[in-house]
């Protein structure tokens, strides 16, 4: 990041409009691998979250080695027939056997399946534990760009709902750090579809 002009060869571009040492507070290791080693390294950089976990059910986040753990999540695929990760590649793998350009005739069906799965995961916690929903996306044009289109639909639908905030991982870490530990501990005991008893949780 400090030598991006040298690394990219783009010498005539303006400087970055932010100080990455202050703004970058976490990341995700490639292929959802390497978290144990990454957790050892990132504290020295002042990072506060890691999103390299391969997946978990939709529960409230906790810390690993003092770092917030923001994993991809298991969502209901195909009307709850099975659970799959909240990432475009996992939809791709299940829908077109990992081929990035599958059968175009199936694109509308696959897009709707993707939207339905994201919405099923969102609704499970929106009407349940209110745990954050994490989505991983590669910004690719796989299968005709249906995964980008799906995200677009989901964001427009959920980010306007009452009580919902669509935020960055950094903003989520800020919010979690501001909560009472006992409040988060109580929320972590909830099943994703289980609504909190706020009178007992917030004291």
N, CA, C and O of each residue as an XYZ file, in Angstrom:
812
protein
N       0.829     -1.208      0.000
C       0.000      0.000      0.000
C       0.865      1.259      0.000
O       0.503      2.256     -0.625
N       1.979      1.224      0.681
C       2.843      2.397      0.719
C       3.543      2.617     -0.619
O       3.885      3.747     -0.968
N       3.752      1.545     -1.360
C       4.492      1.634     -2.632
C       3.609      1.235     -3.814
O       4.086      0.639     -4.781
N       2.318      1.567     -3.729
C       1.401      1.087     -4.758
C       1.711      1.641     -6.138
O       1.487      0.958     -7.138
N       2.222      2.860     -6.216
C       2.554      3.398     -7.534
C       3.719      2.624     -8.152
O       3.725      2.329     -9.347
N       4.695      2.304     -7.321
C       5.823      1.509     -7.819
C       5.353      0.109     -8.208
O       5.741     -0.424     -9.247
N       4.524     -0.467     -7.369
C       4.080     -1.839     -7.614
C       3.182     -1.953     -8.846
O       3.245     -2.944     -9.574
N       2.346     -0.937     -9.076
C       1.387     -1.008    -10.187
C       1.899     -0.375    -11.464
O       1.449     -0.718    -12.557
N       2.841      0.551    -11.332
C       3.317      1.273    -12.512
C       2.491      2.499    -12.848
O       2.806      3.211    -13.801
N       1.421      2.764    -12.070
C       0.578      3.932    -12.325
C       1.187      5.152    -11.629
O       0.869      5.437    -10.475
N       2.053      5.860    -12.331
C       2.792      6.964    -11.709
C       2.024      8.278    -11.691
O       2.331      9.163    -10.893
N       1.021      8.414    -12.570
C       0.387      9.717    -12.752
C      -0.939      9.845    -12.012
O      -1.710     10.763    -12.293
N      -1.218      8.947    -11.077
C      -2.468      9.005    -10.322
C      -2.278      9.779     -9.017
O      -1.174      9.799     -8.471
N      -3.319     10.406     -8.517
C      -3.204     11.140     -7.249
C      -2.981     10.169     -6.098
O      -3.219      8.970     -6.244
N      -2.530     10.672     -4.959
C      -2.313      9.795     -3.808
C      -3.629      9.233     -3.295
O      -4.701      9.754     -3.602
N      -3.538      8.167     -2.512
C      -4.739      7.586     -1.930
C      -5.439      8.625     -1.054
O      -4.776      9.398     -0.361
N      -6.763      8.650     -1.079
C      -7.495      9.687     -0.321
C      -7.690      9.345      1.149
O      -8.557      9.917      1.809
N      -6.898      8.425      1.663
C      -7.006      8.044      3.067
C      -5.658      7.500      3.526
O      -4.815      7.127      2.710
N      -5.468      7.459      4.826
C      -4.270      6.876      5.429
C      -4.595      5.422      5.744
O      -5.312      5.135      6.701
N      -4.069      4.510      4.941
C      -4.471      3.110      5.091
C      -4.074      2.541      6.450
O      -4.726      1.620      6.941
N      -3.020      3.071      7.068
C      -2.623      2.562      8.383
C      -3.680      2.861      9.441
O      -3.801      2.140     10.431
N      -4.441      3.927      9.224
C      -5.512      4.275     10.154
C      -6.838      3.642      9.741
O      -7.637      3.256     10.594
N      -7.069      3.535      8.445
C      -8.372      3.108      7.955
C      -8.524      1.594      7.863
O      -9.619      1.073      8.073
N      -7.447      0.883      7.554
C      -7.537     -0.570      7.426
C      -7.416     -1.184      8.814
O      -6.377     -1.077      9.465
N      -8.488     -1.827      9.257
C      -8.530     -2.363     10.623
C      -8.667     -3.874     10.654
O      -8.835     -4.455     11.726
N      -8.597     -4.525      9.491
C      -8.724     -5.978      9.436
C      -8.743     -6.457      8.001
O      -8.519     -5.680      7.072
N      -9.015     -7.747      7.822
C      -9.038     -8.285      6.469
C      -9.445     -9.745      6.462
O      -9.907    -10.291      7.464
N      -9.261    -10.363      5.303
C      -9.594    -11.776      5.126
C      -8.458    -12.440      4.359
O      -8.050    -11.962      3.300
N      -7.948    -13.550      4.901
C      -6.894    -14.302      4.219
C      -7.474    -14.976      2.984
O      -8.649    -15.341      2.982
N      -6.670    -15.152      1.925
C      -7.176    -15.801      0.708
C      -7.698    -17.206      0.976
O      -7.157    -17.943      1.800
N      -8.760    -17.558      0.263
C      -9.323    -18.920      0.285
C      -9.835    -19.342      1.659
O     -10.004    -20.533      1.919
N     -10.086    -18.365      2.547
C     -10.573    -18.673      3.897
C      -9.636    -19.620      4.619
O     -10.070    -20.493      5.370
N      -8.348    -19.438      4.384
C      -7.327    -20.250      5.045
C      -6.345    -19.323      5.759
O      -6.264    -18.134      5.454
N      -5.622    -19.869      6.685
C      -4.518    -19.131      7.292
C      -4.857    -18.297      8.493
O      -4.019    -17.518      8.946
N      -6.071    -18.427      9.039
C      -6.425    -17.574     10.170
C      -5.492    -17.748     11.370
O      -5.100    -16.743     11.964
N      -5.116    -18.981     11.760
C      -4.251    -19.102     12.942
C      -2.961    -18.291     12.833
O      -2.560    -17.637     13.796
N      -2.314    -18.326     11.680
C      -1.085    -17.554     11.510
C      -1.371    -16.065     11.381
O      -0.606    -15.231     11.865
N      -2.481    -15.739     10.723
C      -2.824    -14.331     10.559
C      -3.100    -13.671     11.901
O      -2.692    -12.532     12.130
N      -3.792    -14.383     12.794
C      -4.098    -13.818     14.103
C      -2.835    -13.494     14.890
O      -2.820    -12.559     15.691
N      -1.779    -14.266     14.660
C      -0.513    -13.992     15.350
C       0.142    -12.723     14.828
O       0.863    -12.044     15.558
N      -0.107    -12.406     13.565
C       0.601    -11.294     12.933
C      -0.127     -9.960     13.024
O       0.513     -8.912     13.118
N      -1.461     -9.987     12.998
C      -2.170     -8.728     12.771
C      -2.223     -7.809     13.986
O      -2.466     -6.612     13.838
N      -2.002     -8.340     15.174
C      -2.017     -7.455     16.340
C      -0.946     -6.372     16.225
O      -1.162     -5.233     16.639
N       0.203     -6.729     15.663
C       1.279     -5.751     15.515
C       0.889     -4.613     14.576
O       1.469     -3.530     14.641
N      -0.078     -4.848     13.717
C      -0.535     -3.812     12.798
C      -1.704     -3.008     13.368
O      -2.181     -2.058     12.748
N      -2.155     -3.405     14.557
C      -3.279     -2.721     15.154
C      -4.618     -3.121     14.574
O      -5.618     -2.430     14.766
N      -4.639     -4.249     13.859
C      -5.907     -4.714     13.296
C      -6.816     -5.211     14.405
O      -6.354     -5.707     15.433
N      -8.131     -5.069     14.178
C      -9.096     -5.384     15.232
C     -10.071     -6.489     14.849
O     -10.814     -6.975     15.701
N     -10.082     -6.892     13.585
C     -10.971     -7.987     13.190
C     -10.305     -8.846     12.118
O      -9.400     -8.405     11.410
N     -10.776    -10.063     12.024
C     -10.349    -10.965     10.954
C     -11.592    -11.663     10.410
O     -12.466    -12.074     11.173
N     -11.665    -11.793      9.094
C     -12.826    -12.404      8.447
C     -12.425    -13.655      7.673
O     -12.987    -13.940      6.616
N     -11.450    -14.406      8.201
C     -10.913    -15.556      7.479
C     -11.493    -16.897      7.896
O     -11.078    -17.935      7.379
N     -12.445    -16.894      8.823
C     -13.036    -18.165      9.228
C     -13.847    -18.752      8.077
O     -14.528    -18.015      7.364
N     -13.783    -20.061      7.889
C     -14.481    -20.682      6.761
C     -15.987    -20.714      6.914
O     -16.691    -20.943      5.931
N     -16.501    -20.495      8.099
C     -17.956    -20.456      8.214
C     -18.460    -20.948      9.547
O     -17.836    -21.778     10.207
N     -19.617    -20.411      9.931
C     -20.245    -20.775     11.194
C     -21.725    -20.452     11.061
O     -22.138    -19.796     10.105
N     -22.510    -20.904     12.002
C     -23.917    -20.529     11.989
C     -24.055    -19.074     12.413
O     -23.111    -18.483     12.937
N     -25.193    -18.517     12.194
C     -25.395    -17.088     12.384
C     -25.514    -16.755     13.866
O     -26.614    -16.631     14.404
N     -24.373    -16.616     14.508
C     -24.353    -16.265     15.917
C     -23.612    -14.940     16.085
O     -22.891    -14.490     15.193
N     -23.806    -14.339     17.234
C     -23.138    -13.075     17.504
C     -21.625    -13.285     17.588
O     -21.172    -14.293     18.129
N     -20.838    -12.336     17.056
C     -19.381    -12.519     16.995
C     -18.731    -12.584     18.375
O     -19.241    -12.048     19.358
N     -17.590    -13.259     18.406
C     -16.735    -13.292     19.588
C     -15.310    -13.001     19.128
O     -15.053    -12.803     17.940
N     -14.400    -12.980     20.078
C     -13.009    -12.691     19.754
C     -12.162    -13.959     19.791
O     -12.425    -14.878     20.566
N     -11.147    -13.990     18.941
C     -10.106    -15.012     18.966
C      -8.777    -14.296     19.167
O      -8.413    -13.418     18.384
N      -8.067    -14.668     20.202
C      -6.784    -14.019     20.509
C      -6.910    -12.495     20.574
O      -5.999    -11.768     20.177
N      -8.052    -12.024     21.081
C      -8.248    -10.588     21.231
C      -8.690     -9.875     19.967
O      -8.804     -8.649     19.961
N      -8.946    -10.627     18.880
C      -9.347    -10.053     17.595
C     -10.774    -10.494     17.288
O     -11.106    -11.669     17.447
N     -11.617     -9.567     16.849
C     -12.980     -9.938     16.485
C     -12.960    -10.920     15.322
O     -12.265    -10.710     14.328
N     -13.732    -11.994     15.459
C     -13.824    -13.039     14.449
C     -15.138    -12.853     13.690
O     -16.219    -13.022     14.254
N     -15.034    -12.501     12.398
C     -16.211    -12.271     11.562
C     -16.247    -13.333     10.466
O     -15.770    -13.084      9.359
N     -16.800    -14.503     10.750
C     -16.781    -15.589      9.771
C     -17.882    -15.451      8.725
O     -18.894    -14.788      8.950
N     -17.663    -16.091      7.573
C     -18.796    -16.320      6.693
C     -19.787    -17.208      7.436
O     -19.435    -17.869      8.414
N     -21.020    -17.215      6.963
C     -22.061    -17.891      7.741
C     -22.785    -18.943      6.913
O     -22.812    -18.888      5.683
N     -23.366    -19.894      7.616
C     -24.156    -20.930      6.986
C     -25.584    -20.413      6.803
O     -26.259    -20.057      7.769
N     -26.025    -20.379      5.548
C     -27.358    -19.895      5.214
C     -28.213    -21.036      4.677
O     -27.681    -22.021      4.165
N     -29.529    -20.911      4.788
C     -30.409    -21.939      4.215
C     -30.405    -21.872      2.690
O     -30.860    -20.887      2.109
N     -29.894    -22.910      2.045
C     -29.916    -23.003      0.587
C     -31.151    -23.791      0.164
O     -31.593    -24.711      0.853
N     -31.696    -23.403     -0.995
C     -32.826    -24.110     -1.604
C     -33.929    -24.401     -0.582
O     -34.276    -25.550     -0.305
N     -34.457    -23.309     -0.041
C     -35.581    -23.390      0.900
C     -35.264    -24.233      2.130
O     -36.142    -24.888      2.691
N     -34.003    -24.209      2.538
C     -33.621    -24.893      3.767
C     -33.287    -26.358      3.607
O     -33.171    -27.073      4.602
N     -33.126    -26.835      2.356
C     -32.770    -28.251      2.157
C     -31.400    -28.552      2.766
O     -31.163    -29.654      3.261
N     -30.507    -27.575      2.727
C     -29.194    -27.713      3.339
C     -28.634    -26.326      3.604
O     -29.207    -25.325      3.174
N     -27.518    -26.269      4.311
C     -26.891    -24.996      4.663
C     -25.636    -24.805      3.810
O     -24.889    -25.752      3.565
N     -25.418    -23.578      3.366
C     -24.237    -23.262      2.572
C     -23.665    -21.921      2.974
O     -24.346    -21.111      3.605
N     -22.417    -21.684      2.612
C     -21.735    -20.457      3.015
C     -22.277    -19.218      2.306
O     -22.734    -19.279      1.165
N     -22.212    -18.104      3.012
C     -22.720    -16.826      2.510
C     -21.686    -16.136      1.618
O     -21.221    -15.034      1.912
N     -21.339    -16.813      0.523
C     -20.343    -16.278     -0.404
C     -20.702    -16.686     -1.831
O     -21.175    -17.797     -2.071
N     -20.472    -15.777     -2.768
C     -20.835    -16.038     -4.157
C     -20.190    -17.308     -4.712
O     -20.832    -18.044     -5.461
N     -18.940    -17.574     -4.359
C     -18.275    -18.759     -4.908
C     -18.980    -20.040     -4.486
O     -19.022    -21.006     -5.247
N     -19.532    -20.054     -3.283
C     -20.209    -21.258     -2.816
C     -21.530    -21.486     -3.545
O     -21.921    -22.629     -3.783
N     -22.214    -20.408     -3.898
C     -23.383    -20.561     -4.766
C     -22.942    -21.093     -6.131
O     -23.552    -22.010     -6.681
N     -21.882    -20.507     -6.661
C     -21.340    -20.944     -7.950
C     -21.010    -22.432     -7.930
O     -21.358    -23.163     -8.857
N     -20.349    -22.869     -6.891
C     -19.930    -24.268     -6.779
C     -21.142    -25.200     -6.767
O     -21.137    -26.252     -7.406
N     -22.167    -24.802     -6.038
C     -23.355    -25.641     -5.934
C     -24.235    -25.581     -7.175
O     -24.932    -26.545     -7.491
N     -24.205    -24.455     -7.880
C     -25.117    -24.280     -9.007
C     -24.520    -24.724    -10.334
O     -25.228    -25.292    -11.165
N     -23.242    -24.479    -10.547
C     -22.643    -24.817    -11.843
C     -21.358    -25.623    -11.678
O     -20.469    -25.570    -12.528
N     -21.267    -26.370    -10.575
C     -20.130    -27.258    -10.329
C     -18.785    -26.543    -10.417
O     -17.792    -27.129    -10.847
N     -18.757    -25.276    -10.010
C     -17.513    -24.521    -10.003
C     -17.164    -23.865    -11.324
O     -16.176    -23.135    -11.400
N     -17.949    -24.105    -12.368
C     -17.715    -23.442    -13.658
C     -18.171    -21.991    -13.568
O     -19.294    -21.720    -13.143
N     -17.319    -21.067    -13.960
C     -17.667    -19.654    -13.822
C     -18.673    -19.177    -14.865
O     -19.302    -18.133    -14.688
N     -18.829    -19.933    -15.948
C     -19.845    -19.613    -16.943
C     -20.630    -20.873    -17.254
O     -20.323    -21.604    -18.196
N     -21.647    -21.110    -16.445
C     -22.480    -22.292    -16.605
C     -23.549    -22.097    -17.669
O     -23.397    -21.273    -18.571
N     -24.610    -22.844    -17.561
C     -25.695    -22.829    -18.539
C     -26.483    -21.517    -18.436
O     -27.145    -21.284    -17.424
N     -26.426    -20.656    -19.462
C     -27.145    -19.367    -19.383
C     -28.639    -19.522    -19.161
O     -29.276    -18.631    -18.599
N     -29.201    -20.631    -19.591
C     -30.635    -20.832    -19.412
C     -31.005    -20.923    -17.928
O     -32.155    -20.689    -17.556
N     -30.033    -21.260    -17.092
C     -30.299    -21.416    -15.664
C     -29.964    -20.161    -14.850
O     -30.202    -20.121    -13.643
N     -29.418    -19.147    -15.504
C     -29.012    -17.945    -14.767
C     -30.164    -17.334    -13.968
O     -29.975    -17.027    -12.791
N     -31.352    -17.142    -14.556
C     -32.447    -16.547    -13.756
C     -32.808    -17.384    -12.529
O     -33.056    -16.841    -11.452
N     -32.836    -18.703    -12.694
C     -33.156    -19.588    -11.565
C     -32.087    -19.488    -10.490
O     -32.403    -19.386     -9.305
N     -30.824    -19.517    -10.896
C     -29.727    -19.461     -9.928
C     -29.699    -18.115     -9.213
O     -29.435    -18.048     -8.012
N     -29.970    -17.054     -9.947
C     -29.993    -15.723     -9.320
C     -31.066    -15.665     -8.250
O     -30.827    -15.155     -7.156
N     -32.250    -16.186     -8.558
C     -33.333    -16.166     -7.583
C     -33.006    -17.043     -6.385
O     -33.315    -16.677     -5.251
N     -32.379    -18.208     -6.620
C     -31.954    -19.070     -5.513
C     -30.995    -18.334     -4.593
O     -31.085    -18.445     -3.370
N     -30.072    -17.578     -5.188
C     -29.084    -16.836     -4.402
C     -29.761    -15.757     -3.566
O     -29.486    -15.625     -2.374
N     -30.638    -14.994     -4.189
C     -31.375    -13.963     -3.458
C     -32.180    -14.593     -2.328
O     -32.173    -14.105     -1.198
N     -32.872    -15.680     -2.646
C     -33.715    -16.339     -1.635
C     -32.889    -16.828     -0.453
O     -33.338    -16.741      0.690
N     -31.685    -17.343     -0.711
C     -30.836    -17.855      0.378
C     -30.334    -16.724      1.259
O     -30.357    -16.830      2.485
N     -29.876    -15.634      0.633
C     -29.439    -14.490      1.424
C     -30.598    -13.942      2.261
O     -30.422    -13.611      3.434
N     -31.772    -13.851      1.656
C     -32.923    -13.314      2.379
C     -33.374    -14.268      3.490
O     -33.809    -13.823      4.552
N     -33.271    -15.569      3.247
C     -33.631    -16.530      4.299
C     -32.694    -16.381      5.494
O     -33.130    -16.426      6.645
N     -31.395    -16.200      5.210
C     -30.444    -15.989      6.299
C     -30.703    -14.681      7.024
O     -30.653    -14.616      8.252
N     -30.981    -13.632      6.246
C     -31.280    -12.341      6.862
C     -32.534    -12.427      7.726
O     -32.529    -11.990      8.877
N     -33.599    -12.984      7.176
C     -34.865    -13.043      7.908
C     -34.761    -13.886      9.168
O     -35.412    -13.598     10.172
N     -33.932    -14.935      9.111
C     -33.781    -15.798     10.286
C     -33.273    -15.001     11.479
O     -33.746    -15.190     12.600
N     -32.314    -14.111     11.246
C     -31.786    -13.329     12.368
C     -32.544    -12.015     12.572
O     -32.589    -11.502     13.690
N     -33.131    -11.469     11.526
C     -33.893    -10.228     11.682
C     -35.105    -10.465     12.589
O     -35.434     -9.638     13.439
N     -35.750    -11.596     12.389
C     -36.887    -11.949     13.229
C     -36.470    -12.872     14.378
O     -37.312    -13.423     15.088
N     -35.155    -13.027     14.543
C     -34.634    -13.883     15.594
C     -33.616    -13.159     16.446
O     -33.948    -12.186     17.124
N     -32.367    -13.627     16.419
C     -31.333    -13.159     17.347
C     -30.796    -11.771     17.038
O     -30.134    -11.170     17.885
N     -31.062    -11.250     15.852
C     -30.546     -9.946     15.386
C     -29.031     -9.950     15.245
O     -28.404     -8.891     15.269
N     -28.435    -11.135     15.097
C     -26.985    -11.226     14.874
C     -26.633    -10.617     13.515
O     -27.463    -10.634     12.606
N     -25.429    -10.084     13.359
C     -25.019     -9.543     12.060
C     -24.994    -10.631     10.986
O     -24.703    -11.795     11.259
N     -25.308    -10.219      9.763
C     -25.207    -11.108      8.600
C     -23.964    -10.718      7.817
O     -23.824     -9.570      7.394
N     -23.065    -11.673      7.625
C     -21.830    -11.435      6.869
C     -21.963    -12.027      5.470
O     -22.398    -13.167      5.307
N     -21.588    -11.248      4.472
C     -21.640    -11.705      3.085
C     -20.266    -11.531      2.460
O     -19.645    -10.475      2.589
N     -19.793    -12.573      1.781
C     -18.527    -12.505      1.047
C     -18.816    -12.431     -0.446
O     -19.608    -13.219     -0.963
N     -18.186    -11.501     -1.138
C     -18.460    -11.329     -2.563
C     -17.172    -10.978     -3.306
O     -16.351    -10.204     -2.812
N     -17.005    -11.549     -4.487
C     -15.767    -11.361     -5.249
C     -15.861    -10.296     -6.337
O     -14.868    -10.033     -7.014
N     -17.026     -9.677     -6.525
C     -17.191     -8.643     -7.545
C     -16.771     -9.160     -8.923
O     -16.074     -8.481     -9.677
N     -17.212    -10.371     -9.224
C     -16.918    -11.016    -10.502
C     -18.179    -11.093    -11.363
O     -19.289    -10.856    -10.886
N     -17.984    -11.430    -12.642
C     -19.132    -11.579    -13.546
C     -19.498    -13.046    -13.744
O     -20.027    -13.422    -14.791
N     -19.218    -13.870    -12.743
C     -19.509    -15.293    -12.834
C     -20.979    -15.526    -13.187
O     -21.869    -14.826    -12.706
N     -21.206    -16.517    -14.030
C     -22.572    -16.895    -14.448
C     -23.411    -15.677    -14.836
O     -24.535    -15.478    -14.377
N     -22.808    -14.887    -15.695
C     -23.530    -13.730    -16.221
C     -23.713    -12.599    -15.238
O     -24.574    -11.741    -15.432
N     -22.912    -12.585    -14.178
C     -23.002    -11.512    -13.191
C     -24.162    -11.660    -12.229
O     -24.554    -10.692    -11.578
N     -24.723    -12.875    -12.129
C     -25.922    -13.039    -11.299
C     -25.651    -12.830     -9.812
O     -26.558    -12.457     -9.069
N     -24.427    -13.062     -9.372
C     -24.147    -12.922     -7.934
C     -24.045    -11.449     -7.544
O     -24.447    -11.064     -6.446
N     -23.509    -10.632     -8.441
C     -23.509     -9.192     -8.193
C     -24.944     -8.659     -8.210
O     -25.317     -7.830     -7.380
N     -25.738     -9.140     -9.160
C     -27.140     -8.712     -9.233
C     -27.909     -9.138     -7.979
O     -28.774     -8.413     -7.487
N     -27.577    -10.320     -7.479
C     -28.244    -10.809     -6.269
C     -27.930     -9.917     -5.077
O     -28.821     -9.533     -4.321
N     -26.648     -9.592     -4.921
C     -26.245     -8.709     -3.814
C     -26.958     -7.369     -3.922
O     -27.411     -6.816     -2.920
N     -27.054     -6.853     -5.139
C     -27.721     -5.573     -5.358
C     -29.167     -5.635     -4.878
O     -29.642     -4.713     -4.215
N     -29.859     -6.708     -5.207
C     -31.250     -6.864     -4.772
C     -31.353     -6.960     -3.250
O     -32.210     -6.328     -2.632
N     -30.471     -7.754     -2.663
C     -30.526     -7.982     -1.223
C     -30.242     -6.680     -0.458
O     -30.948     -6.343      0.493
N     -29.209     -5.963     -0.881
C     -28.846     -4.714     -0.203
C     -30.002     -3.714     -0.266
O     -30.330     -3.075      0.734
N     -30.617     -3.580     -1.445
C     -31.734     -2.640     -1.581
C     -32.915     -3.046     -0.700
O     -33.675     -2.199     -0.232
N     -33.054     -4.330     -0.487
C     -34.179     -4.825      0.306
C     -33.930     -4.677      1.804
O     -34.791     -4.180      2.530
N     -32.753     -5.106      2.272
C     -32.549     -5.188      3.717
C     -32.057     -3.887      4.341
O     -32.379     -3.602      5.494
N     -31.290     -3.098      3.607
C     -30.684     -1.911      4.226
C     -31.691     -0.811      4.510
O     -31.375      0.161      5.195
N     -32.891     -0.958      3.991
C     -33.925      0.043      4.233
C     -34.900     -0.388      5.322
O     -35.826      0.353      5.653
N     -34.702     -1.571      5.879
C     -35.641     -2.075      6.887
C     -35.395     -1.406      8.244
O     -34.276     -1.006      8.565
N     -36.439     -1.300      9.006
C     -36.371     -0.678     10.328
C     -35.396     -1.441     11.226
O     -35.439     -2.668     11.315
N     -34.523     -0.690     11.883
C     -33.593     -1.298     12.821
C     -32.371     -1.934     12.181
O     -31.563     -2.546     12.880
N     -32.215     -1.804     10.851
C     -31.084     -2.429     10.153
C     -30.072     -1.363      9.767
O     -30.435     -0.290      9.286
N     -28.808     -1.668      9.982
C     -27.728     -0.810      9.511
C     -26.767     -1.670      8.701
O     -26.300     -2.704      9.181
N     -26.471     -1.249      7.481
C     -25.490     -1.931      6.645
C     -24.169     -1.192      6.811
O     -24.031     -0.044      6.387
N     -23.201     -1.858      7.431
C     -21.974     -1.188      7.846
C     -20.750     -1.997      7.419
O     -20.854     -3.154      7.011
N     -19.601     -1.356      7.526
C     -18.334     -2.038      7.273
C     -17.959     -2.890      8.484
O     -18.514     -2.723      9.570
N     -17.020     -3.793      8.285
C     -16.514     -4.586      9.408
C     -15.897     -3.679     10.469
O     -16.026     -3.940     11.665
N     -15.232     -2.624     10.035
C     -14.620     -1.701     10.995
C     -15.682     -1.045     11.870
O     -15.511     -0.929     13.083
N     -16.781     -0.616     11.248
C     -17.859      0.004     12.016
C     -18.503     -1.004     12.961
O     -18.882     -0.655     14.079
N     -18.628     -2.255     12.513
C     -19.181     -3.284     13.390
C     -18.268     -3.516     14.587
O     -18.743     -3.646     15.715
N     -16.956     -3.570     14.348
C     -16.005     -3.752     15.444
C     -16.108     -2.594     16.436
O     -16.048     -2.806     17.648
N     -16.262     -1.372     15.925
C     -16.430     -0.209     16.805
C     -17.658     -0.389     17.697
O     -17.605     -0.136     18.900
N     -18.766     -0.831     17.091
C     -20.017     -0.992     17.833
C     -19.881     -2.095     18.870
O     -20.311     -1.928     20.011
N     -19.290     -3.216     18.488
C     -19.127     -4.329     19.424
C     -18.248     -3.926     20.601
O     -18.516     -4.304     21.742
N     -17.198     -3.158     20.323
C     -16.297     -2.719     21.391
C     -17.009     -1.818     22.390
O     -16.602     -1.719     23.548
N     -18.076     -1.159     21.937
C     -18.796     -0.233     22.816
C     -19.848     -0.928     23.686
O     -20.437     -0.298     24.564
N     -20.086     -2.224     23.447
C     -21.122     -2.939     24.194
C     -20.560     -3.514     25.498
O     -19.357     -3.733     25.634
N     -21.451     -3.749     26.436
C     -21.054     -4.415     27.668
C     -20.761     -5.889     27.374
O     -21.532     -6.537     26.667
N     -19.667     -6.421     27.902
C     -19.337     -7.828     27.648
C     -20.464     -8.789     28.023
O     -20.683     -9.791     27.341
N     -21.175     -8.483     29.106
C     -22.255     -9.387     29.526
C     -23.423     -9.369     28.540
O     -24.126    -10.367     28.380
N     -23.625     -8.220     27.879
C     -24.684     -8.138     26.872
C     -24.355     -9.040     25.691
O     -25.201     -9.811     25.239
N     -23.115     -8.943     25.187
C     -22.707     -9.777     24.058
C     -22.691    -11.248     24.439
O     -23.055    -12.103     23.632
N     -22.275    -11.546     25.656
C     -22.261    -12.948     26.106
C     -23.668    -13.525     26.095
O     -23.865    -14.676     25.703
N     -24.646    -12.734     26.521
C     -26.036    -13.201     26.514
C     -26.540    -13.396     25.083
O     -27.253    -14.358     24.800
N     -26.170    -12.486     24.188
C     -26.616    -12.605     22.802
C     -26.014    -13.831     22.122
O     -26.646    -14.440     21.259
N     -24.801    -14.190     22.510
C     -24.145    -15.352     21.889
C     -24.812    -16.677     22.252
O     -24.575    -17.687     21.590
N     -25.625    -16.685     23.272
C     -26.295    -17.925     23.666
C     -27.547    -18.192     22.821
O     -28.142    -19.265     22.917
N     -27.941    -17.233     22.008
C     -29.179    -17.354     21.247
C     -29.007    -18.223     20.005
O     -27.982    -18.163     19.325
N     -30.013    -19.019     19.727
C     -30.123    -19.662     18.427
C     -30.396    -18.570     17.404
O     -31.047    -17.581     17.741
N     -29.921    -18.708     16.153
C     -30.163    -17.637     15.177
C     -31.623    -17.211     15.059
O     -31.910    -16.031     14.859
N     -32.542    -18.160     15.181
C     -33.963    -17.832     15.030
C     -34.628    -17.441     16.342
O     -35.841    -17.232     16.380
N     -33.849    -17.337     17.421
C     -34.388    -17.044     18.749
C     -34.293    -15.555     19.046
O     -33.198    -14.993     19.061
N     -35.421    -14.918     19.280
C     -35.435    -13.486     19.574
C     -34.891    -13.217     20.972
O     -35.163    -13.977     21.901
N     -34.125    -12.138     21.126
C     -33.603    -11.811     22.466
C     -34.702    -11.318     23.396
O     -35.672    -10.691     22.970
N     -34.526    -11.612     24.653
C     -35.326    -10.967     25.695
C     -34.544     -9.738     26.109
O     -33.682     -9.812     26.985
N     -34.840     -8.605     25.483
C     -34.018     -7.424     25.672
C     -34.025     -6.936     27.112
O     -33.058     -6.318     27.557
N     -35.104     -7.204     27.850
C     -35.149     -6.779     29.248
C     -34.098     -7.538     30.074
O     -33.589     -7.023     31.069
N     -33.783     -8.768     29.646
C     -32.789     -9.558     30.357
C     -31.396     -9.330     29.811
O     -30.413     -9.406     30.549
N     -31.306     -9.047     28.507
C     -29.998     -8.878     27.855
C     -29.377     -7.533     28.190
O     -28.198     -7.464     28.539
N     -30.157     -6.466     28.088
C     -29.643     -5.113     28.295
C     -29.930     -4.675     29.712
O     -31.081     -4.429     30.071
N     -28.904     -4.577     30.506
C     -29.044     -4.170     31.904
C     -28.090     -3.033     32.209
O     -28.052     -2.544     33.338
